[in-house]
Amino acid sequence: MAFPFSPPITQETATEFFSSSGVKIKEAGTFVGEVTKDAKVNVADVAERVGSMFKSVEACGVVTAVGPGLTGRQVGDLVAYAGQQMGSYAEEQILPANRAVPVPPSIDPKVAASLMLKVCGNKKSITAKSDSTIVIQVEPGHTVLVHAAAGGVGSLLCQWANALGATVIGTVSTKEKAVQAKEDGCHHVIIYKEEDFVARVKEITSNNGVEVVYDSVGKDTFDGSLEVLKLRGYMVSFGQSSGAPDPVPLSAIAAKSLFLTRPSLFHYAATREELLEAAGEVFANVASGILWVRVNHTYSLSEAAQAHADLENRKTSGSIVHIP
Ligand SMILES: NC(=O)c1ccc[n+]([C@@H]2O[C@H](COP(=O)([O-])OP(=O)(O)OC[C@H]3O[C@@H](n4cnc5c(N)ncnc54)[C@H](OP(=O)(O)O)[C@@H]3O)[C@@H](O)[C@H]2O)c1
């Protein structure tokens, strides 16, 4: 039975997916979804929010049926996916097979469920080759700022930037989250509800600023993030948990010849090859211990409203997973 907030998958679209090389999976774990916030968002707006951005688009499950003529995937395979097929708040789901990624046996399904969207969307921002004009290769000697450093994505970004040899500054809202961010590789943690993060970053970097800011908070942090970047720094604005940033005048970018990018997972794992490469690298890094995923909260599907409320109220850290 589909969860009531899931966007409707009609018999027609389900049949279409299935007959054009689809797989049906029984969910093992489902990531709660994205957080986005504007002035009117509250718990009662969950259904509206689900319809307004890409939500419930990440899960891990066991294949229970494959479409006619499909090769390469079998009943019993453990697969995960992110994006381009809403409706993961469900016990069973039909997916286009080319979005389903095999999950190695060493990876816990809850971890796989919470990993796909985050890392496909953001790993290239941190690891892609520096010959790209929009992303930067983080390397030793760099200093990076990660907002919401104890969040699902933030936690992984801190670990990865640290592993690449960068000095990592993280922002969080509470002392408890600060402890986690430290454990995840932050060399400096700023509690941005209590401290002015701009002043603190300038202090930490002796007024030099940072090479990269990973900003998923959006409205509340965007301007400050630009302010703490070095000349030719990279502003990676990949989310808007506090609301959409105001329009950015070109003069704000020109002031320091900055690079501004708004990456989306859909564009960094657009082809099957890119998807498999990204997922393979991430699973390998989890298996080898370079990355660890904190599934700090699990909820049943019937507790989805509570999960969203906790997410919106900044009560969560790490990843949040529904267990059907
Ligand atoms: N571009 C992409 O392809 C892509 C892919 C995945 C995720 N994302 C985005 O990345 C962001 C992080 O996703 P996530 O799942 O890992 O969530 P998350 O970071 O675990 O949760 C959101 C965190 O944002 C912080 N925050 C700051 N101001 C907030 C506010 N006004 N309301 C709510 N939270 C606020 C909170 O941390 P503190 O309490 O520490 O401030 C909160 O815990 C989201 O904005 C998501 O949309 C983008």
The ligand as an SDF file (V2000), in Angstrom:
LIG
                    3D

 48 52  0  0  0  0  0  0  0  0999 V2000
   21.4640   19.6700   -5.0890 N   0  0  0  0  0  0  0  0  0  0  0  0
   21.2250   18.3930   -4.8870 C   0  0  0  0  0  0  0  0  0  0  0  0
   21.2470   17.5860   -5.7910 O   0  0  0  0  0  0  0  0  0  0  0  0
   20.9130   17.9340   -3.5020 C   0  0  0  0  0  0  0  0  0  0  0  0
   20.9930   16.5900   -3.1530 C   0  0  0  0  0  0  0  0  0  0  0  0
   20.7310   16.2260   -1.8450 C   0  0  0  0  0  0  0  0  0  0  0  0
   20.3670   17.1880   -0.9200 C   0  0  0  0  0  0  0  0  0  0  0  0
   20.2900   18.4920   -1.3050 N   0  0  0  0  0  0  0  0  0  0  0  0
   19.9560   19.5460   -0.3270 C   0  0  0  0  0  0  0  0  0  0  0  0
   20.9190   19.4910    0.6930 O   0  0  0  0  0  0  0  0  0  0  0  0
   20.3470   19.9810    1.8950 C   0  0  0  0  0  0  0  0  0  0  0  0
   20.6980   19.0380    3.0150 C   0  0  0  0  0  0  0  0  0  0  0  0
   19.9460   17.8400    2.8660 O   0  0  0  0  0  0  0  0  0  0  0  0
   19.9350   16.7830    4.0210 P   0  0  0  0  0  0  0  0  0  0  0  0
   18.9620   15.7730    3.6430 O   0  0  0  0  0  0  0  0  0  0  0  0
   21.3200   16.3680    4.3230 O   0  0  0  0  0  0  0  0  0  0  0  0
   19.3380   17.6010    5.2140 O   0  0  0  0  0  0  0  0  0  0  0  0
   20.0390   17.9750    6.5740 P   0  0  0  0  0  0  0  0  0  0  0  0
   21.2440   18.8110    6.2810 O   0  0  0  0  0  0  0  0  0  0  0  0
   20.2450   16.7390    7.3590 O   0  0  0  0  0  0  0  0  0  0  0  0
   18.9300   18.8140    7.3050 O   0  0  0  0  0  0  0  0  0  0  0  0
   18.7960   20.1680    7.1440 C   0  0  0  0  0  0  0  0  0  0  0  0
   19.6950   20.9230    8.1200 C   0  0  0  0  0  0  0  0  0  0  0  0
   19.7960   22.2580    7.6580 O   0  0  0  0  0  0  0  0  0  0  0  0
   20.0280   23.0930    8.7550 C   0  0  0  0  0  0  0  0  0  0  0  0
   19.1510   24.2750    8.7050 N   0  0  0  0  0  0  0  0  0  0  0  0
   19.5910   25.5480    8.7420 C   0  0  0  0  0  0  0  0  0  0  0  0
   18.5670   26.3850    8.7030 N   0  0  0  0  0  0  0  0  0  0  0  0
   17.4490   25.6330    8.6480 C   0  0  0  0  0  0  0  0  0  0  0  0
   16.0790   25.9600    8.6040 C   0  0  0  0  0  0  0  0  0  0  0  0
   15.6560   27.2230    8.5940 N   0  0  0  0  0  0  0  0  0  0  0  0
   15.1870   24.9420    8.5750 N   0  0  0  0  0  0  0  0  0  0  0  0
   15.5970   23.6550    8.5530 C   0  0  0  0  0  0  0  0  0  0  0  0
   16.8970   23.2930    8.5830 N   0  0  0  0  0  0  0  0  0  0  0  0
   17.8210   24.2860    8.6340 C   0  0  0  0  0  0  0  0  0  0  0  0
   19.7710   22.2700   10.0220 C   0  0  0  0  0  0  0  0  0  0  0  0
   21.0460   21.9700   10.5830 O   0  0  0  0  0  0  0  0  0  0  0  0
   21.5050   22.8790   11.8360 P   0  0  0  0  0  0  0  0  0  0  0  0
   20.4930   22.6150   12.8950 O   0  0  0  0  0  0  0  0  0  0  0  0
   22.8620   22.3850   12.1890 O   0  0  0  0  0  0  0  0  0  0  0  0
   21.4950   24.2790   11.3250 O   0  0  0  0  0  0  0  0  0  0  0  0
   19.0980   21.0280    9.5180 C   0  0  0  0  0  0  0  0  0  0  0  0
   19.3490   19.9060   10.3130 O   0  0  0  0  0  0  0  0  0  0  0  0
   18.8620   20.1760    1.6630 C   0  0  0  0  0  0  0  0  0  0  0  0
   18.6250   21.5490    1.4730 O   0  0  0  0  0  0  0  0  0  0  0  0
   18.6300   19.4040    0.3870 C   0  0  0  0  0  0  0  0  0  0  0  0
   17.5780   19.9740   -0.3260 O   0  0  0  0  0  0  0  0  0  0  0  0
   20.5600   18.8690   -2.5620 C   0  0  0  0  0  0  0  0  0  0  0  0
  1  2  1  0
  2  3  2  0
  2  4  1  0
  4  5  1  0
  4 48  2  0
  5  6  2  0
  6  7  1  0
  7  8  2  0
  8  9  1  0
  8 48  1  0
  9 10  1  0
  9 46  1  0
 10 11  1  0
 11 12  1  0
 11 44  1  0
 12 13  1  0
 13 14  1  0
 14 15  2  0
 14 16  1  0
 14 17  1  0
 17 18  1  0
 18 19  2  0
 18 20  1  0
 18 21  1  0
 21 22  1  0
 22 23  1  0
 23 24  1  0
 23 42  1  0
 24 25  1  0
 25 26  1  0
 25 36  1  0
 26 27  1  0
 26 35  1  0
 27 28  2  0
 28 29  1  0
 29 30  1  0
 29 35  2  0
 30 31  1  0
 30 32  2  0
 32 33  1  0
 33 34  2  0
 34 35  1  0
 36 37  1  0
 36 42  1  0
 37 38  1  0
 38 39  2  0
 38 40  1  0
 38 41  1  0
 42 43  1  0
 44 45  1  0
 44 46  1  0
 46 47  1  0
M  CHG  2   8   1  16  -1
M  END
$$$$
